[in-house]
Amino acid sequence: MSKNIPSISIFKKGTPEYPRFIVATSDSYGNPEYWTGDSWSTDEAKAVLFDDVNDARWQHHDLLMKSVDKLPCHRFTAPLHIEVYGKRPRIDDLRAWLTASVRIVADPKHGLNDESFGVIILDAGKASEA
């Protein structure tokens, strides 16, 4: 992956009863830096503490997109098929389930090349019966 594209991670904090999440990266020396809501800080106590992992994921996504917003974007489509066994769900229930439960992760060690970064987006709102 290009050195211009940061490696950003989400870390679980808190307790099992009260899980919390922070967004972090590292500087050029590998020292951790934490997202404060406005900038990066080496002080973990200043990190935004998310109580919803989806909010942390959207922040992660926004930070990554900001780092590549000047690069050209090439969009591709790959079908994803969902099979539901048993009682047929209502389409709104299926969309809500997809939004809440599906997490697609691309392992950065398997990058496209040294100058590209891929983002996978599932638009559950467009789910339809095949």
Secondary structure, 3 states (H helix, E strand, C coil): CCCCCCCCEEEEEECCCCEEEEEEEECCCCCEEEECCCCEECCHHHCCCECCHHHHHHHHHHHHHHHHCCCCCCCCCCCCCCCCCCCCCCHHHHHHHHHHHCCCCCCHHHCCCCCCCCCCCCCHHHCCCC
